[in-house]
Amino acid sequence: MSGLQLMWFVLIGVLFSGFFFLEGFDFGVGMSVQTLAHNEKEKDQIINTIGPVWDGNEVWLLTAGGAMFASFPYWYASLFSGYYLILFIILFGLIIRGVSFEFRHKVPEKNKNFWNWTLSIGSFIVPFFFGLLFISLVQGMPIDADGNMTATFTDYVNVFSVVGGVALTLLCYLHGLNYISLKTEGPVREHARNYAKLLYYVLYVGLVLFAVLMYFQTDFFAKNAVLTTVLVVTIVLLTIFANVSVFKEKELAAFLASGLTLVVLVVLLFTGLFPRVMISSLGSQFDILIKDASSTPYTLKLMTYISFTLLPFVLAYTAWAYYVFRRRVTLDVKGY
């Protein structure tokens, strides 16, 4: 395995980490529209917290997919063909979310509820099915010597993958609640804080169940018990820190901790995959390795030059956008 192959594998992990940190609270905010707000004004206030940034956050997912296509075409081909239906459902969720932002503020008040539900349902679909995808991926799928996946329903949907989907959805929801607490004033802020205080106890149960299933259903602990244990413990400690921060009303600390929990979860999944990109349940000889799935050295080198030239501008723009819209959102602010 070359240094460039390893770098691009790590970079794709970084892109997915950035996606779940930023878009994770978008999903949580979207789900909160129908579960947290008590009236239409509060729903407007909640949506206004992400109105200026949600579409920019989704760019991280597009970039991760594009990077995978260019740097690991064999991985991209096997993953996207094997998970075609799940990725189609995720795309459907992303589409109806985007459409709801554009239409809900253009329709009469009596028709807004339809688009509110569209936003909440779309925001639930994406993290839940991403959880199904990633957990079934690390659990192992029936992949043959040609990289073709011949999976059945239970390969995609089983106890472990469903627990993973629910856990990721709950993590995103709590991340969104922490963001709402950080970005709003008034009753919505209190609602978000109170919801988070209760749901963190549910998350503890989910994380314990997730860790137990990971021990029995993956080879993560067998491959590298120390690193896997450290990452699992880090996820638990970050969750506890976020929970304590919510009770102490340290909103920024709670938000950063919940976001870092999602980042460490992605790190756990990628370190468990390494040095593979796809795990075959038919036998380790059919695993797709990083060194076999990548593009040519010339392609990787060219992509590296282009990426590191453009990356500072993208990061600078993202930081500037969040700085401009840094103020808290009140009930009387109009927008999305």
C-alpha positions in Angstrom: 0.0 0.0 0.0 1.4 3.4 -1.0 1.4 6.6 1.0 -1.1 8.2 -1.5 -3.5 5.3 -1.2 -3.4 5.5 2.6 -3.8 9.3 2.5 -6.9 9.1 0.3 -8.5 6.4 2.5 -7.9 8.7 5.5 -9.2 11.7 3.5 -12.5 10.0 2.7 -12.9 9.2 6.3 -12.3 12.9 7.1 -14.9 13.9 4.6 -17.5 11.6 6.1 -16.5 12.8 9.6 -17.1 16.4 8.4 -20.4 15.5 6.9 -21.8 13.9 10.0 -20.5 16.6 12.3 -22.1 19.4 10.2 -25.0 17.7 8.5 -25.6 15.6 11.6 -27.1 18.6 13.4 -29.0 19.5 10.3 -30.8 16.1 10.5 -31.4 16.6 14.2 -32.9 20.1 13.6 -35.0 18.7 10.8 -36.4 16.0 13.0 -37.0 18.5 15.8 -39.5 20.5 13.6 -42.3 18.1 14.3 -41.1 16.7 17.6 -39.9 19.8 19.5 -41.8 22.9 18.3 -45.2 23.7 19.7 -46.5 26.0 17.0 -45.7 27.3 13.6 -43.6 30.3 14.8 -41.3 27.9 16.8 -41.0 25.7 13.7 -39.9 28.7 11.7 -37.4 29.6 14.4 -35.9 26.1 14.4 -35.6 25.9 10.6 -34.0 29.4 10.6 -31.1 28.0 12.6 -29.9 25.9 9.6 -31.5 27.9 6.7 -28.2 29.6 5.7 -25.9 26.6 6.1 -27.8 23.3 5.4 -27.0 23.1 1.7 -23.3 23.9 2.3 -23.1 21.0 4.8 -24.4 18.5 2.3 -21.5 19.3 0.0 -19.3 17.2 2.3 -21.3 14.1 1.3 -21.0 15.0 -2.4 -17.3 15.5 -2.0 -16.8 12.2 -0.2 -18.7 10.4 -2.9 -16.7 12.1 -5.6 -13.4 11.4 -3.8 -14.3 7.7 -3.5 -15.2 7.6 -7.3 -11.9 9.2 -8.3 -9.5 7.6 -5.8 -11.1 4.1 -5.2 -13.2 3.3 -8.3 -13.4 -0.4 -7.4 -14.7 0.4 -4.0 -17.1 2.9 -5.4 -18.4 0.3 -8.0 -18.9 -2.4 -5.5 -20.4 -0.2 -2.8 -22.8 1.8 -5.0 -24.0 -1.3 -6.9 -24.4 -3.5 -3.8 -26.2 -0.7 -1.9 -28.2 0.7 -4.8 -31.6 0.5 -3.1 -30.4 1.9 0.3 -28.5 4.7 -1.4 -31.6 5.5 -3.5 -33.7 5.8 -0.3 -31.0 8.1 1.2 -31.1 10.2 -2.0 -34.9 10.3 -1.7 -34.6 11.6 1.8 -32.1 14.3 0.8 -34.3 15.4 -2.1 -37.5 15.8 0.0 -35.5 17.7 2.7 -34.2 20.1 0.1 -37.6 20.6 -1.5 -39.2 21.2 1.9 -36.8 24.1 2.6 -37.7 25.8 -0.7 -41.5 25.3 -0.6 -42.6 25.6 3.0 -42.1 29.4 3.1 -43.9 29.9 -0.3 -47.2 28.1 0.5 -50.1 29.3 2.5 -49.9 28.8 6.3 -52.5 26.0 6.2 -50.3 24.0 3.8 -47.1 24.4 5.7 -47.6 21.3 7.8 -47.1 19.0 4.8 -43.7 20.4 4.2 -42.8 20.3 7.9 -43.5 16.6 7.9 -41.5 16.2 4.6 -38.5 17.9 6.3 -38.8 15.7 9.4 -39.2 12.5 7.6 -36.4 13.2 5.2 -34.2 14.2 8.1 -34.9 10.8 9.7 -34.5 8.7 6.6 -30.9 9.8 5.8 -29.1 9.0 9.1 -31.1 5.9 9.8 -30.3 4.3 6.4 -26.7 5.5 6.5 -26.5 3.6 9.8 -27.9 0.5 8.1 -25.3 0.9 5.3 -22.2 1.4 7.4 -23.0 -1.2 10.0 -23.8 -3.9 7.4 -20.7 -2.9 5.6 -18.4 -3.5 8.6 -20.4 -6.6 9.5 -19.5 -8.1 6.1 -21.5 -8.7 3.0 -21.6 -11.6 0.5 -19.0 -10.3 -2.0 -17.5 -12.7 -4.6 -14.1 -12.7 -6.2 -15.3 -10.2 -8.9 -16.4 -7.7 -6.2 -20.1 -8.4 -6.9 -22.5 -8.3 -3.9 -25.3 -10.9 -3.9 -27.0 -9.8 -0.6 -30.5 -10.7 0.7 -32.8 -8.6 2.8 -31.3 -9.9 6.1 -27.8 -9.0 5.1 -28.9 -5.3 5.0 -31.5 -5.3 7.7 -30.7 -7.3 10.9 -30.5 -6.6 14.6 -27.0 -5.1 14.5 -27.7 -2.8 11.5 -31.0 -1.6 12.9 -29.4 -0.9 16.2 -26.7 1.0 14.4 -29.3 3.0 12.4 -31.3 3.9 15.5 -28.1 4.8 17.4 -26.9 7.1 14.5 -30.3 8.7 14.2 -30.4 9.4 18.0 -26.9 10.8 17.9 -27.9 13.2 15.1 -31.1 14.1 16.9 -29.2 15.0 20.1 -26.6 16.9 18.1 -29.4 18.9 16.6 -31.0 19.6 20.0 -27.6 20.8 21.2 -27.3 23.1 18.2 -30.8 24.4 18.7 -29.9 25.2 22.4 -26.8 27.0 21.1 -28.6 29.0 18.4 -32.0 30.0 19.7 -33.6 32.1 22.4 -36.9 31.6 24.2 -39.1 28.5 24.8 -37.5 26.5 22.0 -34.1 26.7 23.7 -35.7 25.3 26.9 -37.5 22.5 25.0 -34.3 21.4 23.3 -32.4 21.3 26.6 -35.1 19.3 28.4 -35.4 16.8 25.5 -31.7 16.3 25.5 -31.6 15.7 29.3 -34.0 12.7 28.9 -32.7 11.3 25.6 -29.1 10.9 26.7 -30.1 8.2 29.1 -31.7 6.3 26.2 -28.5 6.8 24.2 -26.4 5.1 26.9 -28.5 2.0 26.5 -28.1 2.1 22.8 -24.3 2.6 23.0 -23.9 -0.4 25.3 -26.0 -2.6 23.0 -24.1 -1.3 20.0 -20.7 -2.1 21.6 -21.8 -5.6 22.6 -23.1 -6.4 19.1 -19.9 -5.0 17.6 -17.9 -7.3 19.7 -19.8 -10.4 18.5 -20.7 -9.3 14.9 -17.4 -7.8 13.7 -13.7 -8.6 13.8 -12.8 -5.1 15.1 -11.8 -6.3 18.6 -10.0 -9.4 17.3 -8.0 -7.3 14.8 -7.0 -4.5 17.2 -8.5 -4.8 20.6 -6.7 -1.9 22.2 -7.5 0.7 19.5 -11.1 -0.4 19.2 -11.6 -0.3 23.0 -10.0 3.2 23.2 -12.4 4.5 20.5 -15.5 2.9 22.1 -14.5 4.3 25.5 -13.9 7.7 23.9 -17.4 7.7 22.4 -18.9 6.9 25.8 -16.8 9.6 27.5 -17.8 12.2 25.0 -21.5 11.3 25.4 -21.2 11.6 29.2 -19.4 15.0 28.8 -22.1 16.2 26.4 -24.8 15.1 28.9 -23.1 16.8 31.8 -22.7 20.0 29.7 -26.4 20.0 28.9 -27.3 19.9 32.6 -24.7 22.7 33.3 -26.1 24.7 30.4 -22.7 24.8 28.7 -24.3 24.7 25.2 -21.2 25.1 23.1 -19.4 22.3 25.0 -22.4 20.0 24.6 -22.6 20.8 20.8 -18.9 20.1 20.2 -19.0 16.9 22.3 -22.0 15.5 20.4 -20.3 16.4 17.1 -17.1 14.8 18.1 -19.0 11.7 19.1 -20.1 11.3 15.5 -16.5 12.0 14.3 -15.1 9.3 16.6 -17.8 6.9 15.4 -16.7 7.4 11.8 -13.0 6.9 12.9 -14.0 3.6 14.6 -15.7 2.3 11.5 -12.8 3.3 9.2 -10.1 1.9 11.5 -12.1 -1.3 11.7 -12.2 -1.5 7.9 -8.5 -0.9 7.4 -6.7 -2.2 5.4 -9.9 -3.2 3.6 -12.6 -1.1 2.0 -15.2 -3.9 1.7 -15.5 -7.0 3.9 -16.7 -10.2 2.4 -18.8 -12.6 4.6 -17.9 -15.4 2.1 -14.2 -15.4 3.2 -11.3 -13.0 3.8 -9.8 -13.9 0.4 -12.7 -12.0 -1.2 -12.2 -8.8 0.9 -11.5 -5.7 -1.2 -8.3 -4.1 0.0 -7.2 -0.5 -0.2 -4.2 -1.4 -2.3 -6.3 -3.2 -4.9 -9.3 -0.8 -5.1 -7.4 2.5 -5.8 -6.8 4.5 -9.0 -3.4 4.7 -10.6 -0.5 6.6 -8.8 -0.7 9.4 -11.4 -4.4 9.9 -10.8 -3.9 10.0 -7.0 -1.1 12.4 -7.3 -3.1 14.8 -9.6 -6.1 14.6 -7.3 -3.8 15.5 -4.3 -2.5 18.6 -6.0 -6.0 19.8 -7.0 -7.6 19.0 -3.6 -4.9 20.7 -1.5 -5.1 23.8 -3.8 -8.9 24.2 -3.4 -9.4 22.9 0.2 -8.2 26.1 2.0 -10.8 28.2 0.0 -13.6 25.8 0.8 -12.7 25.7 4.5 -12.4 29.5 4.6 -15.8 30.0 3.0 -17.4 27.5 5.4 -15.9 29.3 8.4 -16.9 32.7 7.1 -20.5 31.5 6.5 -20.8 30.3 10.1 -19.2 33.5 11.4 -21.7 35.7 9.5 -24.7 33.7 10.8 -23.3 33.3 14.3 -26.1 35.1 16.2 -28.9 33.4 18.0 -32.3 33.1 16.2 -35.3 34.6 17.8 -39.0 34.0 17.3 -39.6 37.1 15.3 -36.9 36.5 12.6 -38.3 35.7 9.2 -36.7 33.4 6.7 -37.1 29.7 5.9 
